[in-house]
Every structure is written in structure tokens, then in C-alpha cells.
Amino acid sequence: MADTKEIRYAIMNGISFGSAKKENDDKEKVRTKARKKGYHTGAHGSASARHKAEIRQRVKKRQSQKKR
């Protein structure tokens, strides 16, 4: 059971039930141009990425899209 000091503190300041703060894992998540290029070319194996890459290739090959 909590003592009166803890109960008073909880009444005056409130109780926070938020989750614990997570450590910053940005060092592990490295975004590189190589990964982005792999997505654009459909190289990483995702069906949607392959489909989008195929569409990009078709658009690129259109006569209206070629540089003059």
C-alpha cells in the first residue's frame, strides 16, 4: 500500500500512464540512395515496386517524354 506522501503527490501532480520513452534508433535505420534506387527499379522484389518501375519505364519510352 502507498504511504500518504505518495498519495498526496499523486493527487497534486496527477498520474501519468504513458509508455516508457524508447531509445532513438535512427542509427540503425539508414536511408540510402541505393535503397531508393532499388525501389525505383523494382529490384528489391516487391510486386508493387516492380509494377511501378514497369510503368516508369513505359512512360520514359514514350515519344512525348523523350528529350529533343
C-alpha positions as CSV (number, residue, x, y, z in Angstrom):
1,M,0.0,0.0,0.0
2,A,1.2,3.5,-0.8
3,D,2.1,5.9,2.0
4,T,0.4,9.2,2.5
5,K,3.3,11.1,0.8
6,E,2.8,9.2,-2.4
7,I,-0.9,9.6,-2.3
8,R,-0.6,13.3,-1.8
9,Y,1.9,13.6,-4.7
10,A,-0.4,11.6,-7.0
11,I,-3.4,13.9,-6.1
12,M,-1.5,17.1,-6.5
13,N,0.6,16.2,-9.6
14,G,-1.5,13.5,-11.3
15,I,-0.6,10.1,-12.5
16,S,0.9,9.6,-15.9
17,F,0.2,6.2,-17.6
18,G,2.2,7.0,-20.8
19,S,4.5,4.4,-22.2
20,A,8.2,4.4,-21.5
21,K,10.3,6.5,-23.8
22,K,12.1,4.5,-26.5
23,E,15.7,5.0,-27.4
24,N,16.3,6.7,-30.7
25,D,17.0,4.0,-33.2
26,D,17.8,6.4,-36.1
27,K,21.4,5.0,-36.3
28,E,20.0,1.6,-37.3
29,K,17.6,3.0,-39.9
30,V,19.8,4.3,-42.6
31,R,18.1,5.6,-45.7
32,T,20.4,5.5,-48.7
33,K,20.0,6.4,-52.3
34,A,20.9,2.9,-53.2
35,R,17.8,1.6,-51.4
36,K,15.7,4.2,-53.1
37,K,17.2,3.3,-56.5
38,G,16.4,-0.3,-55.8
39,Y,12.8,0.6,-55.2
40,H,12.6,2.7,-58.3
41,T,14.0,0.0,-60.5
42,G,11.9,-2.7,-58.8
43,A,15.0,-4.6,-57.7
44,H,14.0,-5.3,-54.2
45,G,11.3,-7.8,-55.2
46,S,8.1,-6.1,-54.1
47,A,5.3,-6.6,-56.6
48,S,4.1,-3.0,-56.3
49,A,7.7,-1.7,-56.8
50,R,8.1,-3.9,-59.9
51,H,4.8,-2.7,-61.3
52,K,5.6,0.9,-60.7
53,A,9.1,0.5,-62.2
54,E,7.5,-1.0,-65.3
55,I,5.1,1.9,-65.6
56,R,8.0,4.4,-65.2
57,Q,9.9,2.5,-68.0
58,R,6.9,2.7,-70.3
59,V,6.5,6.4,-69.6
60,K,10.2,7.0,-70.2
61,K,10.0,5.2,-73.6
62,R,7.0,7.3,-74.9
63,Q,7.9,9.6,-77.7
64,S,6.3,12.6,-76.0
65,Q,8.6,12.1,-73.0
66,K,11.9,11.9,-74.8
67,K,14.2,14.9,-74.8
68,R,14.6,16.7,-78.0
